Structures are given as structure tokens and as C-alpha cells.
């Protein structure tokens, strides 16, 4: 006997609410009803993942379930919020019990890790696509945004860059991974990204601006620069590269410039990119050290926010928009370097 929509919801997605006093009504009604604590604001983000665009049709369903939630939780982290609730709308070409079980196993593995409750959604029949809406709480007036960076602030990231981009290249171009010693590590970085929710909770008193790196460091940094009307200088030797990436460079499987390009424009890193006043950096690192016994919290300084010159912008009406190639300058050992540093754009 074939399963209908409500059978699917009950079997795979409906779960008891565990210890979350904020859910007044969860799955089973037309809407979920949430209680927002006094003094808090609700942070909401929504992402759609479409088969053949955001993921390969043969992707492991566990990893797809995991990442479909991870990319949304990364947005919650970028706002300095605590992840609380999530809605899921999934369109399925057919009911495949094994596929659904594995998708849910991956999805709930990450949800349970961060105590995120699934509170509703939708299931329909059609080409495979997944839309997730995550909700989080942040103290009123304390949300991190893309606006606020000032000249003199240090530019920092939360972890190694480029592995996800190289993992995508390996998947897209089969020959790309033939000589790599760490091929699976790069694919894992692409498909099992870790949202930096724990670090985000520590940023509120230190960061002036924040964004998560989904489309490549250069492109996402430009969003901060546009909001703040500033310029950025990146020191290439300070870009954090994983041990796997460094080994590939050392073995000659990829060049140093290729590694930098993956770090700058590969995308799919989902690390946090944030700015901190220089005088607060040592205090922030000391603060992280006190919380790192239970969590791997990191802060890598990679450059500096500098004043915007008139040559670095283009006018559109009354607004100046920075052009990626001019908004960011690069140095290596204090010498200028010219790089093509464009990031991912869905419509280009």
C-alpha cells in the first residue's frame, strides 16, 4: 500500500518535542506557535536546494539531509543567534523509504547536535528539491550584521578555507581528483560542513560585522565592504589552509596560487567571516581559549579593513557599490599580488 503525504510526515518527520519550552504548538496544525522570550528577537533564514543545481542527483541522502540543515544553521550563526527551530518543505519524485530514512537520519543528526526542533513544513510530489527555514533567537539589539566594519578593524575567519571548493571541483571534474592524496577529505568538507553556531555565541561583544562564507571569501567579504563603504587588504600567507590542502601543495598536486584561489573564491566553506577592532583581538582570543576545552573554536586574522578610495567604487543612484576586483587588494609577504577573485553567482 502506497504512503500518502500525512503518512510520510508521521513516519519520517514527526518527532516529540524534547525540553523546548518555546514550542507551544508543533507539527500537526496549520501553523506552529512559538513563544519568544522577552528581550529576544527572532532570526529567520530560508534556503532552497535544487537537484542538479545545489547537489548532485546521486548524492548520499544522509549527507544531503545533513547539509540541507547545515547551510541554514550557518546563516543563523552569522547573525550571532542561537538556533532553535526549523521548518522543512521537501518535494519528492517518489516515496523511497530507504532514501527518506537516510535523509532524515542526516538531518536529525545535526538537529539533535544543536538541539534544534523541527516544527513544521510540507511534502509534495515533483522534482527533488528541499527548502529549509531556520529560526533562532538573539538578544534584542545584539544581532551581528554585514554592516558595521570600520577602517582599522581586523578581518578574521573561523576555520580553514578552500576545501569545499576543491571538493566541488573533484565532483564536477572527475579528472581533478586523480592525483590528490586527500580527495575524500575535500568531498567531506563539501558535503558535511560544520555550522559555527558555538563560535557565533562568543562574537557578540567583539565583532563589528559578520557573514558566513557560502559563495567564496572574496565575494562574501565584498558584501561587508558594500554595507560599510570600506576597502579590504588580505595577506595571502595568512589564509588558513587545512592540513590536507597544504599537503597537496607540498606534493605539487596543486599550486600555491590554486590553493589561494580555492580559499578566496571556491565557496561552500560555511566558515564565519567577521571583523574585530584590533584592540579587542587579544581579549577575544583569550575568551575563546577559555571555551575551547569542549568546542574547537578558532579565529584566524587574515587582513585589515582600510578606508575606501573613490577609485574603488562605482555609483548607482545615490549608492556606491564596490566592485569585487577593486574592493579587495592582496599582498604576499607585503608585496602586492593581482588575483582573479570572483565568487559563485547563481545567474552567471
N, C-alpha and C positions, 0 to 999 in steps of 0.2 A: 504494500500500500504506500503510495507516494505521500511525502510530507508537504503540508501547506505552510504558509508564512508563519502562523502562530505556533505550529508545532516546532518549526526551526528556532523561533525565538525562545520558546520554553526549554528546548533541549540544549541549545548551544550558548545562548546569551543571557538568559535569566539566572541571576545568582542572588543569594541572600545578601542583604546589606550588613556589613560587619563593622560595628563600632563607629559608624559615621552618623553623628547627631545632626548633621546638616541636611540629610535627605529626609524630607517629610513624606514625599510620595515618589517612588522609583518606577521601575518598569511595570507596566500593566494598566496604565491610564493614558489619556490623550496627551498629557504633559507630565514631566517630572516637576515636583515642587521642592525648592531648595531654600533653606534658611541661611541667610547671610549674616554673620556675626556683626554686631555694632562695631564701627570703626574700621571695617574692611570694605574693599571694593572687589568686584568680580572681574577677573581677566578671562577673556573668551577668545579662542582661536579656532579656525576651521581649515582643514587641508583635504584636498581630494587627490587620490592616487588612481590613475587610469592604466589599465593593462596595455603594454606596448609603449607607454609614454614614461611612466614613473617606475615601472617594474617590468621584468621580462615575463612572458606568458608562462614559462616553465619554472618560475621562481618557487623555491621551497615555501609551502604555505605557513609553516611555523615562523619563518623569517619575515614573511610578508605581514603576518599578524603583529609581530613584534615591532617592525619598523613603522607600520601604519600608525601605531600609537606613539612611537618614539619621536617622530618628526613633530607631532603636535605638542608633546611634553617639552620638547626643546624650545618651542615658541613661548610656552608658559615660563620656562626658566629664564628666557631672555628679558622678560618683564620683571624679574625678581620675585615672582609669585610662587606660592605653594600649590602644586597640582592637587585637585580634589575630585573632580567628576569628569566623565566623558560620555559623549553620545556617538553612536556608530550607525551609519547608513551603508548598507552593502548591497550591491547589485550582482546577482549570480546567474550565470548562463544555465546552470542546472544544480540540483542538490547532490553533491558528492560528500558523503558522510565522512570519509577519511580526510578529505581536504578541509572540510569545515572544522573537524575536531582538531587538526593540526594548526589551522589558522587561529582558533580560539585559544589553544594552548600557548602559542607565542604571544598573542595579545594579552592574555591574562597573566602570563609570567611577568611581564613588565608592569602591568597594572598593579598586581599584588606587591611587587617590589616597592613601589612608591605609594601604596595604599590608595590607589585611585579607583573609584567606583563607577561601573557602567550603569547609567541611569535611564537610558532610552535609545531610540534610533528608529531604523526602518530596514526592511528587507524587501527587495523587488527582484524580478527576473529580467535579465538582459545581459549585455556585455559586461565582463567583470570590471567593477570599479568600487572603490572604498572611499567614503567620506567620513572623517572623524572630526568632531568638535570637542575640544578640551576646555575645561573651566578650572580656574584657580583663584585663590584668594591672596590679596596683598593689602597691607595696611594702607589706609586712606592717605593719599598724597605721597606714598613711598615707592610707587611703581617706577622701574627703570624704563627709559625710553631711548629712542635713537637720537633725541635732541639733548644737548647739554654739554657736549665736549667743548673744551676751550683750549686755546693755544697754550702749550706748555704741558698739557696732560700727556701721560704715557699711554701708549696703545698696547694692550695685553690680550692674550688668548689663553684658553683654559686647557689646551692639550695639543697633541701632535696634529699636523696638517698634511693633507695630500693623499693619505692612504685610501680614503673613499673614492677620490677622483681616479686614482690608479686602478682601484678595484673595478670601477665602471669601465675604464679603458680595456681591462682584461676581459670583461664580459662582452663588450661590444666588438672587440677585435681579438679574435682567438689567438692570433699570432703574437699579440702584445705580451702575453704571459709566458710564452715558451721558454724564455731564458731566465725568468725570475725565480729566485730561490724561495720567495715568500708569497707566492701567488695567492694561496688560501687566506693568508693574513689580510691581504688587501681586499679580497672579496668579503671577508668577515667584517672589516671596517665599514664597507658599503652597506651591508645588509643587517648588521647587528649594532648599530650606532647607540651610544650611551648618552641619554639626555643629561645635561649638567644641572639637575634640579638641586642637588645638595649644595653645590658651589653658589648657585643663584641666591640661596638664602643668606649667604655671607656677604653679598655685594652691596646691600642697600646703603650702608653707611660710608661706602668708599667710592663706588663707581659714579661717574657723571653721565655716561651713556652706555648702552649695551644693545647687542643684536646677536642672533645666532647665525652661524655660517652655514648656509644651505646652498648658495649659488657661487661660492668662492670668496675667499677673503677680500680680494680687491673690490669686487662688486658690492659686497655687503658693507665694507668699510666706507664706500662712496655714499651709501645711504646715510650713515652717521655724519659724514662731511657735508652733505647737502643740507641736512637739518641744522647743522651748527655753523655753516658757512666758514669752514676751515679747510686746511690742507693737511696732508699727512706725509711723513717721511718714514719709510720702512727700511730697517737694516737686515739685509738678506741673510747674513750669517746668524742672526738671532731667531730665524724662523724655526720653530720646534718640529723636527722630523723624527718619526718613530725609529726604533732600532732596526726594524725591517727595511724601512726606506733607506736608512744610512748604509745598511749592508749592501743593498742593491747598487748604490752609488759606488761604494768601495770596490765591489766586484766588477764594476764597469757595465752592468746591465742597463743602467740608465745614467745619464749625465747629471752633474750637479745642477745645471740650468733646467733640465727636465724636472728634477725633483722640486726646484723652486716654483716652476710653473704649475705643477700639480698642487703645491701648497697654496699658491696665490689664486688659482682660477679653476681648480678641479671640481670644487663643490662637494656636497654630500659629507661634509665633515661634522656638522652639527656641534661644533665646539662653540663656546661663547667668545665673542669679541667685545671687549669693553675698554673704556678709558678711565684712568685714575689720575688725580693730581699727583705730581711727583712726590710731594712731601708726605703723601699718605701711603706710598707703596710699601715701605718697610713695615709699617704698622699692619697693613693688610696681609703681608706675607707671614708676619708673626701670628696674626689671628688665624690664618689658615693652618699653620703648623700646630696650633692648639686643637684643631678639629680633624687632623689628618690621621689620627690613630684608627678611626672607624671608616673613614672615606678617603679615597685618593683625590685630594684637592690640589690643583696646580694653577700657577699663574706665571706665564712667560711674557716678559716685556720684549716687544718686537719693534718698537718705533715711538714716534712722538707726533702729537698734533702741533701744527705750525700755523701761523697766520695765513690767510688767503690772499693771494695776489690777484689783481684784476685780470691777469693773463690766464688764470686757471679756471675761469668760469665763462658761461655763455648766458645771455639774458633771454628770458621768456616772459614777456609782460613785465611785471614788477618783481619777478622771482629770478634769482640766479641759480642755475643748475651746474654742478661740477661735472666735467667730462672725465670719465674714469682715467684715461691716459694722462690727463694733466692734473687731476686732483691728488694723485699719489706719486711721489718720487721715491726712487730706490737707490740704496748705496750698498756697497760691499767693501768692508774694511775702509770705510769713509770715502770711497771713490764712487762717483755717480755711475749707475747702470741703467740702460734702457731695456725695458721688457714690454712684451705684448701681454697685458694683464687683464683682458676681458673675462667676464664670468659667464655663467649659464643664464640664458634668456629663453623662455618657452616659445617666443614668437620670432626668433631669429634663427 
